[in-house]
Amino acid sequence: MKAVITVTGKDNVGIIAKVSNECAKFGVNILDISQSVLKEYFAMIMIVEINDLNIDFGKFVDEMTELGKQNNLQIHTMHEDIFNSMHKI
């Protein structure tokens, strides 16, 4: 199973490291990552594998959201099935 994680906010040092470390802490494997900086704004999207997630998915979503709050970022985590359903025509 996969999930999509998006991260947006003001750019600063260590954003990718913080998000990656949080994923590793919960057994989440990063499959693909794309990030860019537009002026002072940071944007990243990650596709992650959650097969070995060591906590409930809902709790993982909450942990990622809290990480965002602690670092003045918006972090949204969505299960791939929901993401795909939202983007079907």
Secondary structure, DSSP 8 states (H G I E B T S, - for coil): -EEEEEEEEE--TTHHHHHHHHHHHTT-EEEEEEEEEETTEEEEEEEEE-TT-SS-HHHHHHHHHHHHHHTTEEEEEEEHHHHHHHT--
